[in-house]
Amino acid sequence: MSDPIRVTVWNEGRHEKTHEEVRRVYPDGIHNAIAQFLKPAGFSVRTATLDEPEHGLTEQVLAETDVLTWWGHMAHGEVKDEIVDRVAKRVLEGMGLIVLHSGHMSKPFLRLMGTSGALKWREANEKERLWIVDPGHPIAAGLPEYFELPHEEMYGEHFDVPAPDQLVFVSWFQGGEVFRSGCCWSRGAGKVFYFRPGHETFPTYFDKNIQQVILNAVKWAAPVNLPAITYWHKPNPLEKLD
C-alpha cells in the first residue's frame, strides 16, 4: 500500500480575524474548511498560515509536502521573499501547487508564471456556471458537464497568465463575462493548477463539486516517480569522442 499524499493547506488566516462577514462563513478559516474535506479522502493533511513563524512553511514542512494549496488575498505583500523562493524551488523539484481564487496575485504564483496575473473583477453576488472543457482530464473526474455556484465574485478576461498547458474549466457569469477558471501548467518537475472560485464571503468550499475538483487536483498534482534530473557541466560523454 502506497503512502498517503501529503498536503499542506496554506491560508493567510486574516479575513476571519478581522471581518465578521467572513467569520460567519469560515469561523475556523478557509484552511480548516479545506482540510476538513481532504482528510476523509485519505490524504495526510496539515495547515499553515501567514502569521506562523516562516509562514508555517519551514524547510522541513515543505520537504514533507507533496501538494501545497494556497489561498491569499489581503496580505500578498507580507509573504517573505525567502519563503517564495523556497516554495518555487520545491515546485521545480516536483511538489504540486494548487492556487485558489485570489491567489492569482500571490507571490509564488506570479514567480512561477512570470506575468502580472491581472484580471477584471466585480463583487455583485452573481451566479457562476463552470463548464468542463476537457472532460478527459483527471481533474474533471466524477463531475457533471457543468455545475453552478449561486453566488460568487466575478473574475473576467483578460487573465494575464501564460497560455495553460491544459484548460479544464471555463466560467460564465450572470453579468456576461467568461473566464479561464481551471488552468494547468508544468513548471520543472512540478505541476501547478489555478482554480478560480473561492471568494471569502461565500460558502464555496462547502460545495460538493468544488470539493471534488480540489480532491482531484491534489491527486493530479502529486509528484510522480521521475528519473533524477541533473544539470550543469557534464565532462564525461556517453560516447567516445574523436
C-alpha positions as CSV (number, residue, x, y, z in Angstrom):
1,M,0.0,0.0,0.0
2,S,1.4,3.4,-1.0
3,D,1.9,6.2,1.4
4,P,-0.8,8.9,1.5
5,I,-0.3,12.1,-0.4
6,R,1.0,14.7,2.0
7,V,-1.0,18.0,1.6
8,T,-0.2,21.4,3.2
9,V,-3.2,23.8,3.1
10,W,-1.9,27.3,3.3
11,N,-4.1,30.4,4.0
12,E,-3.4,33.9,5.1
13,G,-5.8,33.4,8.1
14,R,-6.5,37.1,8.3
15,H,-10.1,37.7,7.0
16,E,-11.8,35.5,9.6
17,K,-10.0,37.5,12.3
18,T,-10.9,41.0,11.1
19,H,-14.2,40.6,9.0
20,E,-17.3,39.4,10.8
21,E,-18.9,38.6,7.4
22,V,-16.1,36.1,6.7
23,R,-16.1,34.7,10.2
24,R,-19.7,33.8,9.9
25,V,-18.9,31.6,6.8
26,Y,-15.5,30.3,7.8
27,P,-15.2,30.6,11.6
28,D,-12.1,28.4,11.6
29,G,-10.6,29.8,8.5
30,I,-10.7,28.7,4.9
31,H,-7.6,26.5,5.5
32,N,-9.5,24.4,8.1
33,A,-12.6,24.2,5.8
34,I,-10.5,22.7,3.1
35,A,-8.6,20.4,5.4
36,Q,-11.9,19.0,6.7
37,F,-12.8,17.5,3.3
38,L,-9.3,16.5,2.4
39,K,-8.6,14.4,5.5
40,P,-11.5,11.9,4.9
41,A,-10.2,11.3,1.4
42,G,-7.2,9.6,2.8
43,F,-4.6,12.4,2.4
44,S,-2.1,13.3,5.2
45,V,-3.1,17.0,5.8
46,R,-1.5,19.8,7.7
47,T,-2.4,23.5,7.7
48,A,-0.2,26.6,7.7
49,T,-1.0,30.4,8.0
50,L,0.8,33.7,7.3
51,D,1.4,34.6,10.9
52,E,3.1,31.5,11.9
53,P,7.0,31.5,12.1
54,E,8.2,31.3,8.5
55,H,4.5,31.5,7.5
56,G,4.3,27.8,8.6
57,L,6.4,26.8,5.6
58,T,9.7,25.8,7.0
59,E,12.2,23.8,5.0
60,Q,11.1,20.7,6.8
61,V,7.4,21.3,6.2
62,L,7.9,21.8,2.5
63,A,10.2,18.8,2.3
64,E,7.4,16.8,3.7
65,T,4.7,18.3,1.4
66,D,3.7,16.6,-1.9
67,V,1.0,19.2,-2.7
68,L,0.6,22.7,-1.4
69,T,-2.7,24.6,-1.7
70,W,-2.6,28.4,-1.4
71,W,-5.3,30.9,-0.6
72,G,-4.3,34.5,-0.1
73,H,-5.9,38.0,-0.7
74,M,-5.3,40.9,1.6
75,A,-1.7,40.3,2.6
76,H,0.2,39.1,-0.5
77,G,2.9,41.7,0.1
78,E,3.6,40.3,3.6
79,V,4.8,37.0,2.3
80,K,8.6,37.0,2.7
81,D,10.6,36.6,-0.5
82,E,12.7,33.9,1.1
83,I,9.6,31.8,1.6
84,V,8.6,32.5,-2.0
85,D,12.0,31.2,-3.1
86,R,11.5,28.1,-1.0
87,V,8.1,27.3,-2.4
88,A,9.1,27.9,-6.1
89,K,12.2,25.7,-5.6
90,R,10.1,22.9,-4.3
91,V,7.6,23.2,-7.2
92,L,10.5,22.9,-9.6
93,E,11.7,19.9,-7.7
94,G,8.3,18.2,-8.1
95,M,5.9,19.5,-5.4
96,G,2.4,20.2,-6.7
97,L,0.9,23.7,-6.2
98,I,-2.9,24.4,-6.2
99,V,-3.6,28.2,-6.3
100,L,-7.1,29.2,-5.2
101,H,-9.2,32.2,-6.1
102,S,-7.4,35.5,-5.2
103,G,-4.1,33.5,-5.0
104,H,-3.7,34.6,-8.7
105,M,-1.9,37.6,-7.2
106,S,0.2,35.7,-4.7
107,K,4.0,35.9,-4.9
108,P,4.6,32.2,-5.5
109,F,2.1,32.0,-8.4
110,L,3.5,35.2,-10.1
111,R,7.0,33.9,-9.7
112,L,6.2,30.7,-11.4
113,M,4.0,32.3,-14.1
114,G,6.3,35.3,-14.9
115,T,3.3,37.5,-15.7
116,S,1.2,40.1,-13.8
117,G,-1.7,37.8,-13.0
118,A,-4.1,40.7,-13.6
119,L,-7.8,40.3,-14.4
120,K,-11.1,42.1,-14.2
121,W,-13.3,41.6,-11.1
122,R,-16.7,42.6,-9.7
123,E,-18.4,41.8,-6.4
124,A,-22.2,41.5,-7.3
125,N,-23.2,38.2,-5.7
126,E,-23.8,36.8,-9.2
127,K,-24.2,33.2,-10.5
128,E,-21.2,31.4,-11.8
129,R,-21.5,28.5,-14.2
130,L,-18.4,26.4,-14.6
131,W,-18.2,24.4,-17.9
132,I,-15.8,21.4,-18.2
133,V,-13.9,21.9,-21.5
134,D,-11.6,19.0,-21.1
135,P,-13.8,16.1,-19.9
136,G,-11.0,13.6,-20.1
137,H,-8.7,15.4,-17.7
138,P,-8.2,13.8,-14.3
139,I,-9.3,17.0,-12.5
140,A,-12.7,16.7,-14.2
141,A,-13.3,13.1,-12.9
142,G,-16.7,12.5,-11.3
143,L,-18.1,15.9,-12.3
144,P,-21.1,16.8,-14.5
145,E,-20.5,18.6,-17.8
146,Y,-21.2,21.9,-15.9
147,F,-22.1,23.0,-12.4
148,E,-23.2,26.3,-10.8
149,L,-22.5,28.4,-7.8
150,P,-25.4,30.6,-6.9
151,H,-23.3,33.5,-5.6
152,E,-19.6,34.3,-6.4
153,E,-17.3,37.1,-7.1
154,M,-16.8,37.7,-10.9
155,Y,-13.4,37.3,-12.5
156,G,-13.3,38.3,-16.2
157,E,-10.9,38.1,-19.1
158,H,-8.3,39.0,-20.0
159,F,-6.4,36.9,-17.4
160,D,-2.7,37.8,-17.7
161,V,-1.2,34.3,-17.3
162,P,0.8,32.1,-19.8
163,A,-1.4,30.0,-22.0
164,P,-2.3,27.0,-19.9
165,D,-0.9,23.6,-20.8
166,Q,-4.4,22.2,-20.2
167,L,-7.6,24.2,-19.7
168,V,-10.1,22.2,-17.6
169,F,-12.8,24.8,-16.7
170,V,-14.3,27.9,-18.3
171,S,-16.6,30.1,-16.2
172,W,-19.6,32.1,-17.3
173,F,-21.0,34.8,-15.0
174,Q,-24.5,36.2,-14.8
175,G,-23.3,39.6,-15.9
176,G,-22.0,38.1,-19.2
177,E,-18.2,37.7,-18.6
178,V,-16.3,34.5,-19.1
179,F,-13.0,33.4,-17.5
180,R,-10.5,30.6,-17.8
181,S,-11.1,29.2,-14.3
182,G,-9.2,25.9,-14.2
183,C,-5.7,26.1,-15.7
184,C,-2.8,23.6,-15.5
185,W,0.9,24.2,-16.1
186,S,4.1,22.2,-15.7
187,R,7.0,24.0,-14.0
188,G,10.2,22.0,-13.8
189,A,9.2,18.6,-12.3
190,G,6.2,20.1,-10.6
191,K,2.5,20.8,-11.6
192,V,0.5,24.0,-11.0
193,F,-3.3,24.2,-11.0
194,Y,-5.1,27.5,-10.7
195,F,-8.8,27.2,-9.7
196,R,-10.9,30.4,-9.7
197,P,-13.9,30.0,-7.2
198,G,-13.5,30.7,-3.5
199,H,-14.4,34.3,-2.5
200,E,-14.2,34.6,1.3
201,T,-17.7,35.7,2.0
202,F,-19.4,32.8,0.2
203,P,-19.6,29.2,1.3
204,T,-17.9,28.0,-1.9
205,Y,-15.6,25.5,-0.2
206,F,-18.6,23.6,1.2
207,D,-19.9,22.9,-2.3
208,K,-19.5,19.2,-3.2
209,N,-18.4,19.9,-6.8
210,I,-15.8,22.4,-5.6
211,Q,-14.5,19.9,-3.1
212,Q,-14.4,17.2,-5.8
213,V,-12.3,19.5,-8.1
214,I,-9.8,20.1,-5.3
215,L,-9.6,16.4,-4.3
216,N,-9.0,15.5,-8.0
217,A,-6.4,18.3,-8.3
218,V,-4.4,17.1,-5.3
219,K,-4.2,13.6,-6.9
220,W,-3.2,15.1,-10.3
221,A,-0.6,17.5,-8.8
222,A,1.1,14.9,-6.6
223,P,4.7,14.1,-7.6
224,V,5.4,11.1,-9.7
225,N,8.5,8.9,-9.7
226,L,10.7,10.6,-12.3
227,P,14.3,9.8,-13.0
228,A,16.8,12.1,-11.2
229,I,17.5,15.3,-13.3
230,T,21.0,16.7,-13.3
231,Y,22.2,20.0,-14.8
232,W,25.4,21.9,-15.2
233,H,28.7,20.7,-16.6
234,K,28.9,17.2,-17.9
235,P,32.6,16.4,-18.6
236,N,32.2,12.7,-19.4
237,P,30.4,11.9,-22.7
238,L,28.3,8.8,-23.2
239,E,30.1,8.0,-26.5
240,K,33.8,8.2,-27.3
241,L,34.8,11.5,-28.9
242,D,37.4,11.7,-31.7
